[in-house]
């Protein structure tokens, strides 16, 4: 099976993430998309980041019964600091029957040369790149393993959602109802 890996903190997961994941699963040759919830990054302010298991739970309720999408906690089990290349090697060992590819925005592709072992990733994995505002994808956009995907341009951000909730704004339509209900019930992002 060919699986696209969509990494993120998903803090919280929102409609923009799901539109991209759903589009990749339906309109490319990817058979499944795994939303890989990244563990707490020491460079991020801790109080703005929900605990790993809450973010994973939010992704699970967002996906619901869609069999083409899967929430993954694979990085929770890896040593830190973790790099994408380590996750890819680990997945290849654990699931040798699958072929993995990366899903990333054109803005991330621009900074891709800063990633650990980026040349190894680029040579051995396909990168499915979706458009991001004010981004061309940089020098790597025409690499043989980069697949440009004209997915819908989404300008919803998790930081905007968090700030809006803190300011008592109703942003329920920017995420699945199940995610909104979970956030509201748990009083996430209110402070």
N, C-alpha and C positions, 0 to 999 in steps of 0.2 A: 504494500500500500504506500502511496506517495502522500506524505504528511507535511503540511506547512506549519511551522512553529512561529507563533505570534507572541513575542515576549513583551511583558509590561508589568508595571506595579499595579495597574488596574485599581486605582485608589480614588474613586470607585470605577468599576467597569461601567461604561455608558453606551448609548446608542451608536456613537461614532465607532467605538471598538467593534461592536457587533455587526454593524453594516460592513466594515472592512472584512472581518472574519467570514461573515456569510457570503459576501461577494467572492472572496477567494475560494471558498468551498463550492460555490455554484458555477462560477464563470471562468475557472481555470482548470488545469488538469490535476489539481490537488484533490485527493479523495477525502481528506479530512483536514481540519485545522485544529491544532491544539493551542489554547490560550495558556501560555506558560507564565504563571504568577511568580514574579521575581521576589526573592526574600528581601528583608529590610536592607537597604543600601546605607552603609555608614555615613555617606555624604549627604543623605537627606535628613531633614529635621524629623526626629522621631514622632513628635506629637501630631504631625500632619499625616503620618502613615499608619493606617489601621494594621492591627496584628495580621500576620501572614494568613492564619486560618480564616479570619473574617473576610479578607479579600478573596481567598479561594472560594469560600461559601457564596459570596456575592456573584462570582463568575459562574458557579454551578447553578444558582437560581436564575441567572440571566440566560444561560444556555437552555435550561429546561430539558425537553426531550429531543432536541435536535441531535440526531446521530452523526451528523457531519462535523459537529463541534465538540470539543472536549476540554475540560478544565484540567490543567496539569500542575502538580506540585513537585515536579521532578527536581527543581533547583533547591527545594527545602532540604533535601537529603544530601546535597553536595557540600563539600567544605568551602569555607569563605576565606578570602574573597573568591568569588566564582567568576569565571569568564565564559562567554558563549562557546568558545572552542571546547572547553571542558564538558559543557552540557552536551554538545554535539557528539563528542567521543563517547560519553557515557550512554547516550541514547542509542548510538550505533551498536554498542556492546550489549545493551539490554534488549534491544529490539532489532536484531540483524535482518529480520524479514521486511523491515520498512525502509523506505528511502525518505530522508528528511530534507526539507528546504526551509529557508528563512523568509519571513514576511516582514518587511520594514518600509517605513516611509522614505520618500526621496530626501528629506532633510537628514535622516539618519545615514543614508548612503553617502552623503557629503562628508560625514565625519567617520565613515567606516575605516579609512586607513589608520585611524588611531586605535582601533581595536587590537587586542592581543591576537597574534597569529592571523591577521585578516587575510593575508595571501593564501594561507592554507584553507581558510573557509571559502574564499572566492574560487579557488581551484577545484574544490571537492563538493561544493553545495551550490544549488541554484538559489538566487535571491529574487523573490517576488516583490517588486517595488511599486508602491501606490503613491499617487501624487499628494504633496503637502503644499500649503500656501507658501508662495515666494521661494520655491525651491526647484532647482533643475535636476538635482541628483548628483551634480558634480562630474568629475572626470570618469568615474566608474560606470556611468549610466549606459554606456555602449559596450560594456564587457560581455563576452559570450555567455556567461552564466547569470547575467542580470536580465530578468524578464520584467519589462514595463507593463503594468496592469492598470488600465484606465478605470480604476474603481472610483466610486463617487468621492468627491472632495469633501471631507468632513472637518468642520472647524469647531467642534465641541471639545472642551478640555476638562480633564478631571479637576485641575486647580480652579477653574472657573466654577465648577459645580460645588466644590468644597467651600469656596469663598461665599458663594450665593447662599448656601445652607447656613453658614455662620451668620450671614446678614439677614436671615429669616425670609429669603426669597423662595418662591415655589419653582423648583426646577424638575418636577416629577416627569415632565414629558421628554426629558433628555436621556432617559434610561428606561428599561423595562419596568413595568409596574411592580414586579416581584422584587427588583433591586430597590426601588423607591420605598416599598413597604418595609423591607429589612432595615434600610438606613433609618427610616423614621422610627420604627419600633425600638431600635438600639440607640437612638439619639446620636448617631455618628455625625461628626463634623460640625456639631452645633457650637462648640467652643474653640 
